[in-house]
Every structure is written in structure tokens, then in C-alpha cells.
Amino acid sequence: MVREDLRNVAIIAHVDHGKTTLVDEMLKQSGTFRENQVVNDRVMDSNDIERERGITILAKNTSIFYKDVKINVIDTPGHADFGGEVERVLKMVNGVILLVDAAEGPMPQTRFVLQKALEMGHKIIVVVNKIDRPDARLDEVGDEVLELLLDLDASEEQLESPILYCSGRDGTASMSPNEPGTDMVPLFDQILSYIPAPEVDTEGSMQMLVSSIDYNEYVGRIAIGRVERGEIKVNQEVTVGDYHETKKQYRGKIVTIYQIEGLKRVPCDSARAGDIVCISGIEDITIGDTICNFGEFEAVPFVKISEPTVEMTFSVNDSPFAGREGKFVTSRHLRDRLFKELLKDVSLRVSETDSTDSFRVAGRGEMHLSILIENMRREGYELGVSTPRVLYREIEGKLNEPIERLVIDVPEDCVGSVMEKLGARKGELTQMAPVGSRMRLEFLIPARGLFGYKSEFLTDTKGEGIMSSVFDSYQPYKGDIPKRATGSLVAFETGEAVTYGLYNAQERGELFIKAGTPVYEGMVVGASPKQEDLVVNVCKKKHLTNTRASGSDDALRLIPPRVLSLEDSLEFLADDELLEVTPKNIRIRKKTLSNTQRAKDRAKL
């Protein structure tokens, strides 16, 4: 049976090419909101961090109605670190909308997600977005997308994909690059005519694949997926298992079923094959599981999620200021929270270490792990985090490391400094081409070569550079890469930083703290231009005498400190340092706090 009343489609694109804004307009123009309803911009980015950073982290489902057809739309993340989200939601859909920026053209993540969609044989609608940009290159970008499809061995049918020209912000779509549209109707019409309706067996035995997991304090785990066959009903007895047979099959019961309408989840009694639904009631269900009629288990093949490439050690906060701000500070709290995250995030790996106080957490990249750290600190957790490390593999007896495909867009006068820095980090230039008034460089570079580079890159390009990377492959170890060029300014004693002490310390390097900041011995308070660490006393007060001289007591002028964000701090960390993360503060500290002990350890070396 063909479900002509239904279409399932995912929107895929590189980060910041306008997916979420386009979904906003699709929702508005399909009548999802009332005429006078107040709606936030980027309404699909419901998470606080997503709204603050302007990026999508979690894939989200919504639906719109057009000409009596329900179109299920999945908004996916554009950042490579959250690629695990994209890989699995593609199992729920029959076609994809590939969004490409009219000025930037196809970028690394565009290539990554498009390759996954082509492998699954999905039909593709190409949308060139942001056509109202002054530097838009409509014809060239269309050719670049065609080249990319050829490069990825697309089928003849996929090469003849329709191309639309849209402005997500203005809510217009058109089939011609020269005539701007007036509304989104051409896009809706293309979805109905080009994306195939799901071909399903509504009479067979019920079968559903879980592609995503949500969590609710009241009902526990909520499984989201497409009903592959048959009909699913409330209070139905089911068998649950997985395709790779890593766990035993077990019995469960469907307690509630929700269909997605607009931004709401609407309870229903049953759903047919082809529908995307949310169900609750099965406690241990996880991504990749298949739900079938009780006693009639037949697993649905599930894509194996790409392995993590970067790991950090998360440990209990044992600094002198531990326990002052957080609600959750023990190893039991930390362990429970990390294993709870595994229920939602299939790209994450958590493993125990020899110590009961620390855990190894592996993910797709620094961004992936920093979002987890940020979420934990907002929930009231205190923890210590080590420097990021890459995960090596032994292939045919040789040590191999993860290589990233890095694409950089920079003004022409910055090309020299960028190539020099990346050359020192074992980057290999594979392509170089002008894009408008800028240059686009493509490198293959070890993942560890990118640690700590972003802040340098922004300085070298005066804030105008754009860089993005995606995992490419494992290749033989490329040799040593020099560590960071600066040392740390380390606090001499515990106390409160005062102006006099900071004034003397700022001559030694760049400070990260201001007067009145509590510090402890072994805490990093700044960066030293030399490669070795310097111990400074920022708590030192001026020695008072009864002698006065004109001018000696004038106000001391402090250079404003550099305030580090969470990502900046992770980039700055050296191997012998930890990042102390609490709900209100982020502090960098030495693993060994005692200055005398560190000096003794250095002397032994």
C-alpha cells in the first residue's frame, strides 16, 4: 500500500546554512500557528544552549499539513560533532532536502550528510538558500552541488534532482534563480511531487525501529521512530530486541502513543505503517532497537554509528573550592549522569577507569564533549576535566590516528599565516580555490593538530575566517606536533586577588582574572609568553609604611583580563592541567596543586 496522505523528509545542511529558519517559515506558511500567535525565531531550537549559540544540537521532529497531506519534517544538526544524530534519523525518511548557502556553497558537513543520504538511496531536493545575500553565487553554487553529487557516485536519478532557490528569512521559494518567489508553495509542491510516499505493509505483523530517544521525568524513556509495518496500538504486548544481537529480546507493553502535529505531541490510540510516532512504557529501550508484535520478533537493519575520535577524563572535583556551588559533587552522581547521557546520545562512549573517581568519556569532537560539560554544569554538577586526547587505532600492526578534512575560508591576505600554522601542525593542503574575494583552502590534518588552533586562527584572520572540519579517515601516525607556545601563570597562595598583586603579575603575561576573584595555590591565573610556567602572587598586598611620596599612591592601572569561555579553556589546557567546572565558575588548575611539589617533580625529570 502507498500512503499518499503522508511524506517523511529530513532537512540536511552544513552548520549555519539556515535549516532551522527555513523550517520556521514552512511552519508559519502551512498554518501551524494562529494569525496572532507570538512565535520565537528558530522555534525548533528549543534547548537553551541551541538558542544561545545559534546551532542545532539535537534532531527534532515536526509536521505540517499541505493539501491534506501530512509532511513529517526532521530538522537535523549541521555540526560534524553531532553527525550521529543525522545518521540515524535518515532511517525514518523517504527523501531529503539538501540546503546549501548561496554564497559559501557545499561545505564539509554538506558532503558528509549527503553521502549518508545517497548510500540509503534517498531522493534529494536541492535548495540554494540565502539568495538575498549580496555575495550570492547562484549559478556557481548549483554547479558545485552537481560536482559534489558526481563525486559521491550519485545515481542518474539523484543527479537530476530539482533545484529550488529560497530565502528562508523572507519565506520565499522559486524554481528560477532570476525570479524571486513570493511564498514557500513551490517547495511544498516539490515535496509532494518528488519525494515518494511511503510504500508500506499495513496488514502485516507490527514492526517499528527506534531512531531517537527522549527522556521525561514522569514517563521515563520515550522512543521515537517510524512504524515500518502493520499497526501499533496502546496497551499492546510487544517483543523488543536489536539487529546486532548485543542484548537479549525481552517483553514490553506500549503505554502511550503520540503523533507529532506541528510542535505538539498529540496522544492517539494507534498508528499505521509509515507514521512517525513517540511511544512510552518500555523502560530499557534504546536507539537501534526494533519493537515487534509479541512472539513475532524480526529485527530491522540499523546503521552502525561512526565511532568516537576524541576522549577526555571526567573526574570528581577535588580542588580547595569543591562543593561550594554544585548540588551534585560525588562520584556516584557523576557516574549516574554520564550513563544517563548514553541513553540519548549514541555517539558517546563512557568507560570506567582504575580510579573510582574518574571516567573516560569519548565523543565525536571537542564541541560534542563541551556541550555535555555545559549541560552538566547548568544542572548543578561539579567536575574536573582533562585535556582532550585523540583515540588511536592499530591497523595492520601500525599506529593510526584520526584525520580531519578541514575547510577554511579566509581573506586573501591571511592565506600565508594560516598555511604556515597548519603546516607546523602536520596539515596537508589538498585544494585551494578563490571564492569571490576570499580564498577557500582544504586540508587533511590530524585531529590532534586542531586542538587549540581555533583562537589562533581567529587572531590570524582578524576574526574574518571561517573554519569547519569533518572526520575523514584513519591514517598512519604523522609524528609529533609541537605543544602550545605559551606557559601558565600559576597562583602562589590561596586568598583573594588584589589590585597590587595583579599589577605586578600583569608584567609577566596575560591575566585571566580580575581583582576580588578568589584563587588557590596551583590555580592558573594567566598565560605566560614563555613556554615554562611562572608562579605569581596575585594576593600580595602593598606593604604599608608611614612614609608617603607624591605620586607613589596613584591608582594602579590594570589591563582588562581575557575572559575564557568553556571552549577557550579546553583549548588552553596543558597535559599537566585540569579544568575545574562548577555551576558558576570555570577555573584552570594544575593537577598537582603544591608549587613546591611540582618543582621537586620537575627536578627529578
N, C-alpha and C positions, 0 to 999 in steps of 0.2 A: 504494500500500500504506500502511496506517496502522500505525505501530509502537506497539501497545497496551502493550508492555513498557517504554515509555520516556516520561519527561516532562522538558522543559527549562524551567527557571524562574529568573528573576532576582529578587533582593530589593532594592528601591529605597526610599530614605527620605532625610530631611534628616539632617544630621550629629547624632550623639548621640541618635538616637531608638531605638537598641537592635537594629540589624540583626545585628551580629556575635554578640551574646549570644543572640539567637533561634536563629541557625544552630548555636551550641554545643548548645543543648537539642535541636534537631532531630537532630543527630549522635548525642547520648547516647541519646535515646529510640528511635532506629532501630536500635540495637545495633551502631553502628560501633566503639565502644570495648569492651574487655573489662570485666567486672564490677569487677575490682580495679585497673584501669588509672588511673594518675595523669595527669590532663589539666589543662593550664593554662586559666585563664579566657580568653575571647576567643581561642580556639585558632587562628582564621583569620587573626588579626593576627600574622603570622609575622615581620614586619620589626621591628627594634629600635625605630625611630622611632615606628612604629604603636603598639607596646606602651607606650612612654613617654608619648606624647601622648594615647592613648586614641582615636585616629581611624583610619579605614581609608583608605589611600592608593592601593593597587592592587586592582583587581578580582581575585577569586580563585575558582577552581572547586573544588567538592567534590561528592560524590554520596552519596545514601542509598538504601537498599532498603526498600520497604514493600509488602507483599502481592505479592511477586515482580515489582514494577515498580521500575526504576531511575529515581530522580529526580535529575537533574543540577541542582545549586543554585549560583548565582553570587552571591557577596557583593560588593556594589558600594560605592564610596566615597560618603560623604554630603556632602563638602565641594565647593562650587561650583568651586573651582580644579582639581579632578580630574574635572570633568564629561566630559572627553574619554574617560576610561575607561568611563563609563556608556554614552555614546552608541554605542560600537561593540559592547559585549557584548550589547546588546539585539538585535543581529542574530542571535545564537546561540540565542535562546529563543523559546518559543511563548506565554509568558504571564509576568506579573509579580505579585509580592506587594508591595503598597504599604503600607509601615509608617508609622503616624502616632502620635506621642506623645499619650497620653490627656489630658495637661494642656496642652501647647503647641499641639496641633492642626497643621494644614498650615502649613509654613514655606516660604521662597523656593525652597529646593532641591527640596522636595516637588513644587512646581509645575513646575520646570524638567525633572526626570526624568520626571514623569507625562506632560507634554506630548510628550516624545520617544516614550514608550511608546504613547500614543494615536495619534500620527501613523503608527506602524507597524501599528496595528490589533490590538495585543495584548490578550488578555483579562486582567482585573485582579481580584485578590482583595485586598480592603481589610482590613488588620489594625490594630486600635487596640491599641497596645502600652502597657505600664506601667500596667495598670488598677489595680494595687495602690498607686499614688501617692495620698497623702492629698488632693491637689488635682485629682484626675482629673475630667474633664467629659465623660463617655462619650456622652450623647445629643447635646450641643452639637457635639462633635468629629465625630460621624457626619454631622450636618447640614452642617458646614463642608466635609467631604470631598465631599459631594454637590454643594454650591455650586461647589466647585473644578472638579469634572467638568463641570458645566453651563457654567462659564466657559470651559473649554478645548474646547468643542464636541464632547464625547464622544458616541458613537453611543448609540442606545437600549439596545442590549445591554450596552454598557460602563456605562451609568447604573444597570443592575440588577445590578451586581457584588455578590457576597456580602460581608458584613461579619462579621469574627470579632473577639473580644475576648480578648487574650492578656496574659500576664505572662511575658516572656522570661526573667526572673531565676528565677521559680518553675517555669517549664516547663509552663504550663497554657494551654489554649485552649478557648473556648466560643463557641457561636453566639448566646448571650443576654447582654446587659450585666448582667443581675441575678443570673445564676447563674455563679459562677467554675468553670472546668473543673478537671479533675484531671490531665490529661496533654495531649500535642500531637496526639492522634488526630484530633480534628475538623479540624485544619489539614491533616494528611496526606490525610484523606478528601476535603477540598475540592480539594486539588491534583489528585488522581486524577480526580475527577468533573467539575471545572470547567475546568481547564487542558487544552487539546486535545492529544491525542497527535500527534507529528509525522507529517504526510502526506508520504510520500517515494517516490521512484522508485528502487528498489534494483537494477533491471535496467539502467538507463541508463548512459551514459558517466560515469565518476567526475568529481566536481566538489566542491571544498572552498574555503570562504572563510576567510582568516586574520583573526581578530578581535583577537588578542592575541599578544604576543611575550615569551618568557622567554629568558634567556641563561645558558649554562653554560660554564665554562672548558674542559670536556672535549669537549663535543659541539657547541659554538657555539650558534647561534640555534635555539630551539625554537619552532615555530609552533603556536598553539592556535586551534582553530576547529571549526565543525560541518561534518560531511560532508553536503553538500547533495543529492548524487545518487550512485547507484552504490556501489561498494565500493573502499576504499583498502587496498593491500597493501604489506607490506615488500618492498624491492628493486624497487618499481615505477618505471618510467621515466615522468616527468611533464613537462608544459609549465607554466611559471609566468609570469603577467603581471598587469596591473591594469586596473580598469574605466575609469579616466580616461585610459589610454594615455599616461601620463607616462614610462613606460620600456618598453624592448623586451621581447618574450617571450623566454624562454630555457629551456634544458633542465635538468632536475634528476633526482635519484633519492631515493626515500624510504629512509632507512637504518633508522630505528626508529619504531615507533608505540606510544604509551602511551594507555591508557584511565584515567580518574580513578575510583578507588574509595575512598570516604572521603577521607582526607587523603593517600593514597598514589597514585603514578603506577605503574600495573601494565603491563609490556610485553605486547604482543599481536601477532599476525601480520597481522590485518586488522580493519577496522571498516566498518560499513554506514551508509547514509544515515540521518541523524538523530542519530548518535553525536557527542559532543564529544570530540575527541582532541588529543593533543600529538604532533607529529612532528618529527624532526630529520634533518639530512643536506643541507638546501638552504641554501647559505651566505648569499646576499644577500636572502633572503625578508624581507618587511616587512608591516606591518599594512595590510589592504585588498587584498592580493594574492589571486588565485584560482589554485588548483592543479587541473589537469585531466589526463586521460589524454594521453600523448604524441601530439602531432599533432591533438588534438581540442579546441583551446582555445576556451572560451566563458566570458567574464567574468561574475561575479556582481555586480550593482549594490551599491555600498558607500556608506554615508552619508558626506557630506563633513563632516569635523570642523570645529567652530567655530574661528574664527581667534583668535590670542592678542590680549590687550588691553594688556599691560604688558611693558616691556623694561628690562633692566639691561645694563651693560657689565661683563664679567668680564675681568680683566687679570692679568698676571703680577705677583706681589708684589715690589715694588721698595723696600720700607721698609728702614731700617738693620738690622732684626732678621730679614730674609729668609733663608730656608734653614736656620734653626736647628732647626726642629721637623718640617718636612714631608719626605716622601720624593720627592714629585713637585712640582717648582718651576719647570720651564721652560715656554716657550710651546708646545712640541711636546706635552708631557704634557697641558697644559690643553686644547689643541685635540683631541687624541685622545679625551680623556674626555668632552668636550661632544658630539662627533659620535657617540660610542658611546651616549650617553643618547638620542639621536634614534631609535635602533633600537627602543627600548622605549616611548618617550613620543611619541605622535602629536600632542599639543597643543603641543609645544615647537618653537621655531624658533631655529636658530643661524646667524649670518652673520658673515663676515669684515669687518674694518674697515680703514681706511687703514693702521693700525699693525699690525705682525705680532704684537705682544704683547697685543692685546686683541680680544675677540669680543662681538658683540651677541647677547644671549640673550633671547628673547621667550617669555612664558608666559601662563597664564590669570589670574594674580594674584600678589600678594606671597607668599602661602602656597605656591603652586606652586613658585616660584623658591627660596624659603628652604629647602624640603625638599631640593631639588637641592644647594644650598650645604652643608647639614648633612651630606648623604650624602658629598659630596666631601671635606669636612674629616675625616670619620671614616675615609675611605680613605687619608688621608695627603697630601692636596693642600694647597698654599698658594696663595691668590689674593687679588686686590683686587676689590672690588665697588662699583659706583657707586650713586647713588640710583635708586630705581625711577622710570621715566617712562612715561606713557601713550602709546599708539600712535594718532595722529590719522589721519583719513581725509579726503580731499577728495571731497565728493559734490555734484554739480551746481555746481561752482565755489566751494562754501562749505566752510570748515574745520569738520569734525565731530569729536566726541570720544565715547569710550565712556561710557555712563550705566549706573549700577548700580541695581538695585532693592534697597533696604536695609530690612530689617525689624528693629525694635528692641522689646524687652520690658523695661520699666523700672518700678520702684515709682512711684506717682503723684506723690510729692513731688519726683521728679527730672526730670519732663517739661519744665519751664521751661528748665533749664540745657542739656538735650540739644537742644531746639528752637533755642535761641539759638546754640549752637555750630554746628549743622548749617546754620542759615540763613546764617551767615557763610561756610560752605563751599559755598554755592550749592545746598543741598538743598531739595527741593520736597516739602512734605507732601501725600500723596495720600489717606491714610486714617488714622483714629485711632479705636480702639475699646477699651473695657475688657475685660480677660480675667481673670476672678476679681478679685483685689485689686490687679492690676497694669494697666498701660496698654500697648497694642500700637500702635506708630506705623509707618507705611510711607512711605518717602521715595523719590524719584528723585533721585539725586545723581551728579555727575561722578565717575568712578573716581579722579581725582587728588585729589578732596575728601576721600577716605577715608584717604589716606596720612598716617600719623602720628596718626590720630584715636583708635585703639583704647585707648592708655594713658590719654588724656584722658577717654575715655568711662568707663573703669573707675573713675577717680578721682571723676568727677562723680556716678556712681551707687553709690559706696561698695562697688564690687565686685559689686553685685547685678544689674547689667544684662546682657542677652543681646543680641548683635547678629550678624546674618548677612546676606550680600548675594549677589546673583547678577546676571550681566550681563543688561541689558535690551535696549539698542539703541544705535545711534549717533545723536546729536542735534547741532545746531549748537553751536559753542563758547560756553560760558556766561560767559566773561570771567575776569579774574584772580581767583585765590584767594590770600588772604594766606598767606605762608610761616609757619614755626614762630615762636612768640613768644619763644623763648629763643636766646641765643648760646652759644658754646662757651668753656670754659676750656682753653687750649692750653699745653702744656708748653714752658718756656723753653729747656731744655737736655737733653742726653742723660745718663742716670745712673739712680740708684735713688731712688724716692720715700722721703722720711724724714718722721718724725712732725712735726718742727718746720716743715718746708716745707708739709705738708698742713694743719697747724693754721692757718697764715696764709692758705692758699688757700681754706679752707672758709668764710671770711667773705665770699668773692666769689661763692659759688654752691654747687651740689650736686656732690659728688665721685663719680666712678665707680671710683676705685682706692683701695687701702689701702697702708699703709707696707710697703716691701720690694718693691713692684711695679717692674720695670724700665720706664723710659719713654725716649722720644727726642724731640728737638726737633720740634715740629709735631704731636705726638700729642695728641688730645683727652682730657683727664683729668676733665672735669666739664661741667656746664651752668651758664651764667650767666643770671641773671634778666633782664638787659638784652639787647637784640637784637644788640648788637655783641659780637665776640669779645674775650676778655681773655687776655693772656699771663701765666701764673703760674709761679713757680719752685718746684716741689714737691720739688726735690732740695736746696734750700737748708738747710744745717746751721746750728745756733746758733753764733754767734761766741763762742769761749771766752776769758774773761779770768780773772785771778787774784782778781777781786773777787766776793764772794758776799753775797747779802742773803737774809734769811729769807723763805721763801715764793716766791721767784722761780724756784726749780728744781722746784716741784711738778710732778707728772706732767701732761702736756698731754692734754686730753680731746678725742678725735676723734669726730665724728658718724659713725655707720656709713655706708659708701658705698652708693650704689644700684647693684646688680649688674645689668647689662643682658644680656638674652638675645639670641639672634640676631635675632628679630623686632623686639625693642625697639630694637636698634642700627640696623636698616634703617629703622625709623620715625623715628629721631632724626637720621639723616644729612641734612646740608645739601648744596646743589648743589656747593659747593667742597670737599666731603669725600669720603673713600673709607672703605670698611670693609675692614680687613685681617683675613682669615680664615685661621687656621692650625689644625693638629690640636688644639692645647692652649689657644689664646687667640683672643679676638675683640677687635680694637682699632679705634677710630675715629681717623682721622688726616686732616690737611689734604692736599689734592692737592699744594700747594706747601709743602714742609716748612720751609723757611727763614723765620723770623719777619721778618727784615729785608726779604726779597724780597716777602713778602705786603704789608708796609707800603708798599713802593715801588709795588706794583701798585695798591693802594687809592688812593694819592696821584695816580696817573695818571688814575683814574676821576673 
